[in-house]
Amino acid sequence: MSEMNGIVTQVAQISPIMKIIKIKPLGWELPEFKPGQFCALALPASAERCASATEEPKKLAPDKMIKRAYSIASSTASTDELEFYITLVHSGALTPRIFNLEVGDKIEIGKRFVGMFTLDSIDSEQNIILIATGTGVAPYMSMLRTDALSRKGKITVIHGAANSWDLGYSSELRLLESLTGKLTYIPTITEPDKEPVEWKGETKFIQDLWTDGTIEKKMGYKPTAENTHVFICGNPNMIDTMQGLLEKEGFVKHKPKTPGQIHIESF
Ligand SMILES: Cc1cc2nc3c(=O)[nH]c(=O)nc-3n(C[C@H](O)[C@H](O)[C@H](O)COP(=O)(O)OP(=O)(O)OC[C@H]3O[C@@H](n4cnc5c(N)ncnc54)[C@H](O)[C@@H]3O)c2cc1C
């Protein structure tokens, strides 16, 4: 088994299937990274799965390291601790093992911090729309906690989830919205009937809020390919639908050789 180079320093349960986990490197320095990038986390197959996990489809050798990519949610200024926002996939290989970790348990952090899902090549005057479902909001937290709010253009976060308790970071996003006056935060939930207290916010799918004009009205401007870059992260269906809608409006998918205004990170 390879050496485990990280230690869990905080575990916060956000919903039955979502946790925010903080990890510190053990005896090494974190590399520099850009807000929006990701790294790998890994555990050996011998690590125990959490109680709510379903049976593993495939039996793995105990010393096999199971490795997956996770977006970093912490600021790049946080040089001694990383934060991650993770969804439990009950039948998954790694997340049931991550969900069994407690403070003080060890985990392996991949030493390559990479990814193109960043704001650094985008002119500061451009408006930015950050769209996420579920834990897809993680890379945006790193951007907002680092320096995104010092940009000149407007910033909007649109976060979709099933229920209000799945909207991780909502308190922080509301606070940033009211303190800075620079951020528009639009949370939307799709199962309002399950709320214990009446939900007064949006209840449509993100794509429907886009087409019916709600998002434009809340942002106070018309997003176009000339004035706005759109980031989309999370559920592949939402990503595909939003990409299709944006392309009809003249936005183009960003690629390293052909720059565009649609930036995608698919979990
Ligand atoms: C660049 C990048 C960044 C990522 N960042 C994050 C992050 O910040 N937080 C996070 O929670 N995940 C993130 N992911 C997803 C993560 O890498 C794993 O795929 C996920 O945690 C499932 O791992 P697993 O080993 O438990 O399941 P696996 O054994 O790999 O997968 C089991 C099955 O579950 C499906 N599945 C995978 N993810 C989900 C999901 N979220 N919901 C439902 N079904 C799913 C897969 O399609 C697969 O069929 C990221 C992925 C990429 C590529």
The ligand as an SDF file (V2000), in Angstrom:
LIG
                    3D

 53 58  0  0  0  0  0  0  0  0999 V2000
  -12.5080   16.9310  -12.6400 C   0  0  0  0  0  0  0  0  0  0  0  0
  -13.4610   16.2410  -11.6950 C   0  0  0  0  0  0  0  0  0  0  0  0
  -13.7800   16.8390  -10.4730 C   0  0  0  0  0  0  0  0  0  0  0  0
  -14.6570   16.2040   -9.5920 C   0  0  0  0  0  0  0  0  0  0  0  0
  -14.9760   16.8340   -8.4170 N   0  0  0  0  0  0  0  0  0  0  0  0
  -15.8880   16.2780   -7.5890 C   0  0  0  0  0  0  0  0  0  0  0  0
  -16.2950   16.9610   -6.3800 C   0  0  0  0  0  0  0  0  0  0  0  0
  -15.8060   18.0570   -6.0660 O   0  0  0  0  0  0  0  0  0  0  0  0
  -17.2170   16.3400   -5.5920 N   0  0  0  0  0  0  0  0  0  0  0  0
  -17.7590   15.1280   -5.9240 C   0  0  0  0  0  0  0  0  0  0  0  0
  -18.6040   14.6330   -5.1570 O   0  0  0  0  0  0  0  0  0  0  0  0
  -17.3930   14.4670   -7.0580 N   0  0  0  0  0  0  0  0  0  0  0  0
  -16.4690   15.0090   -7.8760 C   0  0  0  0  0  0  0  0  0  0  0  0
  -16.0960   14.3310   -9.0130 N   0  0  0  0  0  0  0  0  0  0  0  0
  -16.5790   12.9320   -9.2220 C   0  0  0  0  0  0  0  0  0  0  0  0
  -15.5990   11.9600   -8.5560 C   0  0  0  0  0  0  0  0  0  0  0  0
  -14.3680   11.9620   -9.2490 O   0  0  0  0  0  0  0  0  0  0  0  0
  -16.1300   10.4980   -8.5460 C   0  0  0  0  0  0  0  0  0  0  0  0
  -16.4980   10.1370   -9.8500 O   0  0  0  0  0  0  0  0  0  0  0  0
  -17.3350   10.3190   -7.6320 C   0  0  0  0  0  0  0  0  0  0  0  0
  -17.0060   10.7370   -6.3080 O   0  0  0  0  0  0  0  0  0  0  0  0
  -17.7770    8.8290   -7.5880 C   0  0  0  0  0  0  0  0  0  0  0  0
  -16.6920    8.0370   -7.1660 O   0  0  0  0  0  0  0  0  0  0  0  0
  -16.9310    6.5630   -6.6280 P   0  0  0  0  0  0  0  0  0  0  0  0
  -15.6110    5.8560   -6.6680 O   0  0  0  0  0  0  0  0  0  0  0  0
  -17.6290    6.5710   -5.3080 O   0  0  0  0  0  0  0  0  0  0  0  0
  -17.9310    5.9180   -7.6680 O   0  0  0  0  0  0  0  0  0  0  0  0
  -17.5290    5.0260   -8.9340 P   0  0  0  0  0  0  0  0  0  0  0  0
  -17.2930    3.6330   -8.4650 O   0  0  0  0  0  0  0  0  0  0  0  0
  -16.4510    5.7020   -9.7000 O   0  0  0  0  0  0  0  0  0  0  0  0
  -18.8420    5.1840   -9.7940 O   0  0  0  0  0  0  0  0  0  0  0  0
  -19.9720    4.4040   -9.6600 C   0  0  0  0  0  0  0  0  0  0  0  0
  -21.0740    4.9150  -10.5870 C   0  0  0  0  0  0  0  0  0  0  0  0
  -21.6720    6.0880  -10.0390 O   0  0  0  0  0  0  0  0  0  0  0  0
  -21.8580    7.0860  -11.0320 C   0  0  0  0  0  0  0  0  0  0  0  0
  -21.5850    8.4020  -10.3960 N   0  0  0  0  0  0  0  0  0  0  0  0
  -20.4150    9.0490  -10.3360 C   0  0  0  0  0  0  0  0  0  0  0  0
  -20.5500   10.2140   -9.6900 N   0  0  0  0  0  0  0  0  0  0  0  0
  -21.8360   10.3040   -9.3270 C   0  0  0  0  0  0  0  0  0  0  0  0
  -22.5950   11.2760   -8.6410 C   0  0  0  0  0  0  0  0  0  0  0  0
  -22.0390   12.4100   -8.1810 N   0  0  0  0  0  0  0  0  0  0  0  0
  -23.9020   11.0400   -8.4430 N   0  0  0  0  0  0  0  0  0  0  0  0
  -24.4570    9.9010   -8.9070 C   0  0  0  0  0  0  0  0  0  0  0  0
  -23.8020    8.9390   -9.5680 N   0  0  0  0  0  0  0  0  0  0  0  0
  -22.5110    9.1360   -9.7870 C   0  0  0  0  0  0  0  0  0  0  0  0
  -20.8430    6.7960  -12.1060 C   0  0  0  0  0  0  0  0  0  0  0  0
  -21.4010    7.1500  -13.3600 O   0  0  0  0  0  0  0  0  0  0  0  0
  -20.6170    5.3010  -11.9820 C   0  0  0  0  0  0  0  0  0  0  0  0
  -21.4370    4.6180  -12.8970 O   0  0  0  0  0  0  0  0  0  0  0  0
  -15.2180   14.9500   -9.9170 C   0  0  0  0  0  0  0  0  0  0  0  0
  -14.8830   14.3440  -11.1460 C   0  0  0  0  0  0  0  0  0  0  0  0
  -14.0310   14.9790  -12.0200 C   0  0  0  0  0  0  0  0  0  0  0  0
  -13.7080   14.2880  -13.3270 C   0  0  0  0  0  0  0  0  0  0  0  0
  1  2  1  0
  2  3  1  0
  2 52  2  0
  3  4  2  0
  4  5  1  0
  4 50  1  0
  5  6  2  0
  6  7  1  0
  6 13  1  0
  7  8  2  0
  7  9  1  0
  9 10  1  0
 10 11  2  0
 10 12  1  0
 12 13  2  0
 13 14  1  0
 14 15  1  0
 14 50  1  0
 15 16  1  0
 16 17  1  0
 16 18  1  0
 18 19  1  0
 18 20  1  0
 20 21  1  0
 20 22  1  0
 22 23  1  0
 23 24  1  0
 24 25  2  0
 24 26  1  0
 24 27  1  0
 27 28  1  0
 28 29  2  0
 28 30  1  0
 28 31  1  0
 31 32  1  0
 32 33  1  0
 33 34  1  0
 33 48  1  0
 34 35  1  0
 35 36  1  0
 35 46  1  0
 36 37  1  0
 36 45  1  0
 37 38  2  0
 38 39  1  0
 39 40  1  0
 39 45  2  0
 40 41  1  0
 40 42  2  0
 42 43  1  0
 43 44  2  0
 44 45  1  0
 46 47  1  0
 46 48  1  0
 48 49  1  0
 50 51  2  0
 51 52  1  0
 52 53  1  0
M  END
$$$$
